[in-house]
Amino acid sequence: MIVVDVNVIMAKTGMLGEKNPLLEAVYGSLSGMAFGLLSPLASQPFDTIKTKMQAEVFVAFAIV
């Protein structure tokens, strides 16, 4: 098992845009937009399954 210490990597390489506040804001905004776009794509199948399961339970109780 390979263990990577993020603090060691950050100490050696630094953060993107560390010296320039504008670049830091751009990189932060781009990473936030990427997360905002990808998180619904990753969670949508699970939401669909959950909704179908809830609808089946509702229909089962409504028929009885």
Biopython code that builds the backbone (N, CA, C, O; Angstrom):
import numpy as np
from Bio.PDB.StructureBuilder import StructureBuilder

atoms = [
    (1, "MET", "N", (0.840, -1.182, 0.000)),
    (1, "MET", "CA", (0.000, 0.000, 0.000)),
    (1, "MET", "C", (0.881, 1.240, 0.000)),
    (1, "MET", "O", (1.814, 1.352, 0.795)),
    (2, "ILE", "N", (0.578, 2.161, -0.890)),
    (2, "ILE", "CA", (1.356, 3.395, -1.006)),
    (2, "ILE", "C", (0.644, 4.492, -0.237)),
    (2, "ILE", "O", (-0.540, 4.756, -0.451)),
    (3, "VAL", "N", (1.383, 5.126, 0.659)),
    (3, "VAL", "CA", (0.826, 6.220, 1.449)),
    (3, "VAL", "C", (1.453, 7.521, 0.954)),
    (3, "VAL", "O", (2.675, 7.659, 0.921)),
    (4, "VAL", "N", (0.611, 8.460, 0.575)),
    (4, "VAL", "CA", (1.083, 9.744, 0.068)),
    (4, "VAL", "C", (0.730, 10.817, 1.089)),
    (4, "VAL", "O", (-0.435, 10.981, 1.453)),
    (5, "ASP", "N", (1.735, 11.541, 1.544)),
    (5, "ASP", "CA", (1.508, 12.628, 2.490)),
    (5, "ASP", "C", (1.315, 13.923, 1.698)),
    (5, "ASP", "O", (2.258, 14.433, 1.093)),
    (6, "VAL", "N", (0.115, 14.438, 1.707)),
    (6, "VAL", "CA", (-0.217, 15.626, 0.928)),
    (6, "VAL", "C", (0.577, 16.826, 1.423)),
    (6, "VAL", "O", (0.961, 17.678, 0.622)),
    (7, "ASN", "N", (0.830, 16.913, 2.721)),
    (7, "ASN", "CA", (1.575, 18.054, 3.260)),
    (7, "ASN", "C", (2.985, 18.114, 2.698)),
    (7, "ASN", "O", (3.503, 19.198, 2.428)),
    (8, "VAL", "N", (3.610, 16.952, 2.518)),
    (8, "VAL", "CA", (4.968, 16.922, 1.962)),
    (8, "VAL", "C", (4.935, 17.378, 0.510)),
    (8, "VAL", "O", (5.794, 18.148, 0.081)),
    (9, "ILE", "N", (3.960, 16.914, -0.238)),
    (9, "ILE", "CA", (3.858, 17.302, -1.645)),
    (9, "ILE", "C", (3.600, 18.799, -1.763)),
    (9, "ILE", "O", (4.221, 19.468, -2.588)),
    (10, "MET", "N", (2.698, 19.329, -0.954)),
    (10, "MET", "CA", (2.387, 20.758, -1.016)),
    (10, "MET", "C", (3.579, 21.606, -0.588)),
    (10, "MET", "O", (3.782, 22.693, -1.129)),
    (11, "ALA", "N", (4.365, 21.133, 0.366)),
    (11, "ALA", "CA", (5.536, 21.885, 0.807)),
    (11, "ALA", "C", (6.569, 21.961, -0.302)),
    (11, "ALA", "O", (7.276, 22.962, -0.421)),
    (12, "LYS", "N", (6.668, 20.917, -1.116)),
    (12, "LYS", "CA", (7.663, 20.890, -2.191)),
    (12, "LYS", "C", (7.176, 21.636, -3.429)),
    (12, "LYS", "O", (7.950, 22.359, -4.056)),
    (13, "THR", "N", (5.914, 21.473, -3.787)),
    (13, "THR", "CA", (5.421, 22.032, -5.042)),
    (13, "THR", "C", (4.696, 23.351, -4.864)),
    (13, "THR", "O", (4.719, 24.182, -5.772)),
    (14, "GLY", "N", (4.062, 23.571, -3.742)),
    (14, "GLY", "CA", (3.276, 24.780, -3.538)),
    (14, "GLY", "C", (1.900, 24.630, -4.143)),
    (14, "GLY", "O", (1.592, 23.634, -4.799)),
    (15, "MET", "N", (1.090, 25.624, -3.915)),
    (15, "MET", "CA", (-0.272, 25.605, -4.410)),
    (15, "MET", "C", (-0.331, 26.354, -5.741)),
    (15, "MET", "O", (0.432, 27.296, -5.957)),
    (16, "LEU", "N", (-1.228, 25.940, -6.627)),
    (16, "LEU", "CA", (-1.383, 26.649, -7.882)),
    (16, "LEU", "C", (-1.840, 28.071, -7.609)),
    (16, "LEU", "O", (-2.790, 28.289, -6.857)),
    (17, "GLY", "N", (-1.174, 29.031, -8.212)),
    (17, "GLY", "CA", (-1.551, 30.417, -8.034)),
    (17, "GLY", "C", (-1.184, 30.982, -6.683)),
    (17, "GLY", "O", (-1.740, 32.000, -6.271)),
    (18, "GLU", "N", (-0.268, 30.352, -5.986)),
    (18, "GLU", "CA", (0.078, 30.765, -4.621)),
    (18, "GLU", "C", (0.597, 32.200, -4.559)),
    (18, "GLU", "O", (0.287, 32.934, -3.621)),
    (19, "LYS", "N", (1.370, 32.592, -5.537)),
    (19, "LYS", "CA", (1.977, 33.933, -5.522)),
    (19, "LYS", "C", (1.054, 34.992, -6.127)),
    (19, "LYS", "O", (1.270, 36.188, -5.932)),
    (20, "ASN", "N", (0.039, 34.560, -6.852)),
    (20, "ASN", "CA", (-0.822, 35.505, -7.542)),
    (20, "ASN", "C", (-2.271, 35.297, -7.097)),
    (20, "ASN", "O", (-2.856, 34.256, -7.395)),
    (21, "PRO", "N", (-2.852, 36.253, -6.399)),
    (21, "PRO", "CA", (-4.224, 36.091, -5.912)),
    (21, "PRO", "C", (-5.247, 35.909, -7.035)),
    (21, "PRO", "O", (-6.239, 35.202, -6.856)),
    (22, "LEU", "N", (-5.017, 36.533, -8.180)),
    (22, "LEU", "CA", (-5.941, 36.387, -9.299)),
    (22, "LEU", "C", (-5.936, 34.950, -9.822)),
    (22, "LEU", "O", (-6.995, 34.375, -10.073)),
    (23, "LEU", "N", (-4.741, 34.370, -9.986)),
    (23, "LEU", "CA", (-4.658, 32.975, -10.438)),
    (23, "LEU", "C", (-5.274, 32.028, -9.423)),
    (23, "LEU", "O", (-5.937, 31.060, -9.795)),
    (24, "GLU", "N", (-5.059, 32.300, -8.150)),
    (24, "GLU", "CA", (-5.655, 31.467, -7.108)),
    (24, "GLU", "C", (-7.183, 31.514, -7.181)),
    (24, "GLU", "O", (-7.844, 30.489, -7.015)),
    (25, "ALA", "N", (-7.737, 32.690, -7.426)),
    (25, "ALA", "CA", (-9.186, 32.830, -7.553)),
    (25, "ALA", "C", (-9.702, 32.100, -8.791)),
    (25, "ALA", "O", (-10.761, 31.473, -8.754)),
    (26, "VAL", "N", (-8.953, 32.185, -9.883)),
    (26, "VAL", "CA", (-9.361, 31.501, -11.121)),
    (26, "VAL", "C", (-9.328, 29.992, -10.922)),
    (26, "VAL", "O", (-10.283, 29.303, -11.279)),
    (27, "TYR", "N", (-8.241, 29.468, -10.358)),
    (27, "TYR", "CA", (-8.133, 28.022, -10.130)),
    (27, "TYR", "C", (-9.205, 27.537, -9.157)),
    (27, "TYR", "O", (-9.782, 26.467, -9.350)),
    (28, "GLY", "N", (-9.467, 28.311, -8.125)),
    (28, "GLY", "CA", (-10.515, 27.943, -7.170)),
    (28, "GLY", "C", (-11.888, 27.936, -7.811)),
    (28, "GLY", "O", (-12.699, 27.048, -7.549)),
    (29, "SER", "N", (-12.148, 28.930, -8.652)),
    (29, "SER", "CA", (-13.445, 28.995, -9.337)),
    (29, "SER", "C", (-13.605, 27.835, -10.318)),
    (29, "SER", "O", (-14.671, 27.224, -10.395)),
    (30, "LEU", "N", (-12.549, 27.535, -11.061)),
    (30, "LEU", "CA", (-12.623, 26.429, -12.020)),
    (30, "LEU", "C", (-12.830, 25.081, -11.323)),
    (30, "LEU", "O", (-13.598, 24.243, -11.796)),
    (31, "SER", "N", (-12.146, 24.882, -10.206)),
    (31, "SER", "CA", (-12.332, 23.616, -9.492)),
    (31, "SER", "C", (-13.725, 23.534, -8.882)),
    (31, "SER", "O", (-14.311, 22.453, -8.832)),
    (32, "GLY", "N", (-14.262, 24.653, -8.421)),
    (32, "GLY", "CA", (-15.624, 24.663, -7.898)),
    (32, "GLY", "C", (-16.654, 24.382, -8.978)),
    (32, "GLY", "O", (-17.628, 23.667, -8.744)),
    (33, "MET", "N", (-16.440, 24.945, -10.165)),
    (33, "MET", "CA", (-17.356, 24.681, -11.278)),
    (33, "MET", "C", (-17.283, 23.225, -11.713)),
    (33, "MET", "O", (-18.304, 22.614, -12.030)),
    (34, "ALA", "N", (-16.075, 22.671, -11.729)),
    (34, "ALA", "CA", (-15.930, 21.262, -12.110)),
    (34, "ALA", "C", (-16.664, 20.365, -11.121)),
    (34, "ALA", "O", (-17.348, 19.424, -11.524)),
    (35, "PHE", "N", (-16.526, 20.651, -9.829)),
    (35, "PHE", "CA", (-17.247, 19.865, -8.822)),
    (35, "PHE", "C", (-18.746, 20.034, -8.976)),
    (35, "PHE", "O", (-19.494, 19.061, -8.873)),
    (36, "GLY", "N", (-19.192, 21.250, -9.219)),
    (36, "GLY", "CA", (-20.616, 21.511, -9.386)),
    (36, "GLY", "C", (-21.219, 20.801, -10.589)),
    (36, "GLY", "O", (-22.391, 20.425, -10.570)),
    (37, "LEU", "N", (-20.426, 20.618, -11.630)),
    (37, "LEU", "CA", (-20.908, 19.910, -12.819)),
    (37, "LEU", "C", (-20.880, 18.397, -12.640)),
    (37, "LEU", "O", (-21.775, 17.701, -13.119)),
    (38, "LEU", "N", (-19.866, 17.885, -11.958)),
    (38, "LEU", "CA", (-19.695, 16.435, -11.864)),
    (38, "LEU", "C", (-20.510, 15.790, -10.744)),
    (38, "LEU", "O", (-20.912, 14.634, -10.876)),
    (39, "SER", "N", (-20.762, 16.495, -9.660)),
    (39, "SER", "CA", (-21.469, 15.868, -8.543)),
    (39, "SER", "C", (-22.903, 15.461, -8.890)),
    (39, "SER", "O", (-23.317, 14.379, -8.475)),
    (40, "PRO", "N", (-23.681, 16.252, -9.620)),
    (40, "PRO", "CA", (-25.020, 15.766, -10.001)),
    (40, "PRO", "C", (-24.958, 14.573, -10.949)),
    (40, "PRO", "O", (-25.809, 13.686, -10.886)),
    (41, "LEU", "N", (-23.967, 14.548, -11.819)),
    (41, "LEU", "CA", (-23.827, 13.414, -12.739)),
    (41, "LEU", "C", (-23.526, 12.125, -11.988)),
    (41, "LEU", "O", (-23.972, 11.047, -12.379)),
    (42, "ALA", "N", (-22.763, 12.248, -10.903)),
    (42, "ALA", "CA", (-22.421, 11.056, -10.127)),
    (42, "ALA", "C", (-23.579, 10.598, -9.245)),
    (42, "ALA", "O", (-23.728, 9.399, -9.007)),
    (43, "SER", "N", (-24.399, 11.522, -8.757)),
    (43, "SER", "CA", (-25.450, 11.143, -7.809)),
    (43, "SER", "C", (-26.801, 10.879, -8.465)),
    (43, "SER", "O", (-27.674, 10.287, -7.832)),
    (44, "GLN", "N", (-26.999, 11.296, -9.708)),
    (44, "GLN", "CA", (-28.304, 11.160, -10.359)),
    (44, "GLN", "C", (-28.784, 9.720, -10.456)),
    (44, "GLN", "O", (-29.962, 9.478, -10.194)),
    (45, "PRO", "N", (-27.944, 8.740, -10.817)),
    (45, "PRO", "CA", (-28.453, 7.362, -10.876)),
    (45, "PRO", "C", (-28.988, 6.862, -9.529)),
    (45, "PRO", "O", (-29.982, 6.137, -9.485)),
    (46, "PHE", "N", (-28.337, 7.246, -8.448)),
    (46, "PHE", "CA", (-28.784, 6.819, -7.123)),
    (46, "PHE", "C", (-30.113, 7.480, -6.753)),
    (46, "PHE", "O", (-30.970, 6.853, -6.128)),
    (47, "ASP", "N", (-30.281, 8.742, -7.139)),
    (47, "ASP", "CA", (-31.552, 9.428, -6.882)),
    (47, "ASP", "C", (-32.689, 8.779, -7.660)),
    (47, "ASP", "O", (-33.804, 8.662, -7.152)),
    (48, "THR", "N", (-32.412, 8.360, -8.883)),
    (48, "THR", "CA", (-33.431, 7.700, -9.697)),
    (48, "THR", "C", (-33.860, 6.380, -9.069)),
    (48, "THR", "O", (-35.051, 6.078, -9.000)),
    (49, "ILE", "N", (-32.895, 5.598, -8.614)),
    (49, "ILE", "CA", (-33.200, 4.317, -7.969)),
    (49, "ILE", "C", (-34.010, 4.542, -6.693)),
    (49, "ILE", "O", (-34.983, 3.832, -6.439)),
    (50, "LYS", "N", (-33.610, 5.526, -5.895)),
    (50, "LYS", "CA", (-34.325, 5.823, -4.647)),
    (50, "LYS", "C", (-35.772, 6.233, -4.926)),
    (50, "LYS", "O", (-36.691, 5.791, -4.236)),
    (51, "THR", "N", (-35.969, 7.076, -5.936)),
    (51, "THR", "CA", (-37.320, 7.529, -6.273)),
    (51, "THR", "C", (-38.189, 6.368, -6.737)),
    (51, "THR", "O", (-39.357, 6.283, -6.356)),
    (52, "LYS", "N", (-37.643, 5.479, -7.548)),
    (52, "LYS", "CA", (-38.413, 4.321, -8.017)),
    (52, "LYS", "C", (-38.778, 3.396, -6.858)),
    (52, "LYS", "O", (-39.887, 2.864, -6.811)),
    (53, "MET", "N", (-37.849, 3.205, -5.925)),
    (53, "MET", "CA", (-38.134, 2.361, -4.761)),
    (53, "MET", "C", (-39.234, 2.982, -3.899)),
    (53, "MET", "O", (-40.111, 2.274, -3.406)),
    (54, "GLN", "N", (-39.188, 4.301, -3.717)),
    (54, "GLN", "CA", (-40.218, 4.972, -2.927)),
    (54, "GLN", "C", (-41.579, 4.894, -3.618)),
    (54, "GLN", "O", (-42.602, 4.734, -2.953)),
    (55, "ALA", "N", (-41.595, 5.006, -4.934)),
    (55, "ALA", "CA", (-42.851, 4.939, -5.667)),
    (55, "ALA", "C", (-43.446, 3.535, -5.594)),
    (55, "ALA", "O", (-44.666, 3.394, -5.509)),
    (56, "GLU", "N", (-42.619, 2.500, -5.624)),
    (56, "GLU", "CA", (-43.110, 1.131, -5.518)),
    (56, "GLU", "C", (-43.762, 0.889, -4.165)),
    (56, "GLU", "O", (-44.801, 0.233, -4.085)),
    (57, "VAL", "N", (-43.162, 1.413, -3.101)),
    (57, "VAL", "CA", (-43.728, 1.245, -1.761)),
    (57, "VAL", "C", (-45.060, 1.978, -1.671)),
    (57, "VAL", "O", (-46.009, 1.453, -1.088)),
    (58, "PHE", "N", (-45.149, 3.166, -2.228)),
    (58, "PHE", "CA", (-46.379, 3.947, -2.200)),
    (58, "PHE", "C", (-47.496, 3.213, -2.961)),
    (58, "PHE", "O", (-48.632, 3.156, -2.489)),
    (59, "VAL", "N", (-47.180, 2.666, -4.110)),
    (59, "VAL", "CA", (-48.171, 1.951, -4.914)),
    (59, "VAL", "C", (-48.602, 0.675, -4.195)),
    (59, "VAL", "O", (-49.781, 0.323, -4.236)),
    (60, "ALA", "N", (-47.701, -0.007, -3.556)),
    (60, "ALA", "CA", (-48.029, -1.247, -2.840)),
    (60, "ALA", "C", (-49.011, -0.968, -1.704)),
    (60, "ALA", "O", (-49.948, -1.740, -1.501)),
    (61, "PHE", "N", (-48.814, 0.115, -0.963)),
    (61, "PHE", "CA", (-49.714, 0.450, 0.141)),
    (61, "PHE", "C", (-51.045, 1.026, -0.374)),
    (61, "PHE", "O", (-52.078, 0.854, 0.272)),
    (62, "ALA", "N", (-51.027, 1.698, -1.512)),
    (62, "ALA", "CA", (-52.242, 2.283, -2.067)),
    (62, "ALA", "C", (-53.185, 1.217, -2.594)),
    (62, "ALA", "O", (-54.402, 1.397, -2.545)),
    (63, "ILE", "N", (-52.654, 0.117, -3.097)),
    (63, "ILE", "CA", (-53.486, -0.953, -3.652)),
    (63, "ILE", "C", (-54.172, -1.749, -2.555)),
    (63, "ILE", "O", (-55.314, -2.181, -2.710)),
    (64, "VAL", "N", (-53.469, -1.940, -1.444)),
    (64, "VAL", "CA", (-54.019, -2.793, -0.372)),
    (64, "VAL", "C", (-55.150, -2.152, 0.328)),
    (64, "VAL", "O", (-55.718, -2.738, 1.249)),
]
sb = StructureBuilder()
sb.init_structure("model")
sb.init_model(0)
sb.init_chain("A")
sb.init_seg("    ")
for serial, (resi, resn, name, xyz) in enumerate(atoms, 1):
    if name == "N":
        sb.init_residue(resn, " ", resi, " ")
    sb.init_atom(name, np.array(xyz, "f"), 0.0, 1.0, " ", f" {name:<3s}", serial, name[0])
structure = sb.get_structure()
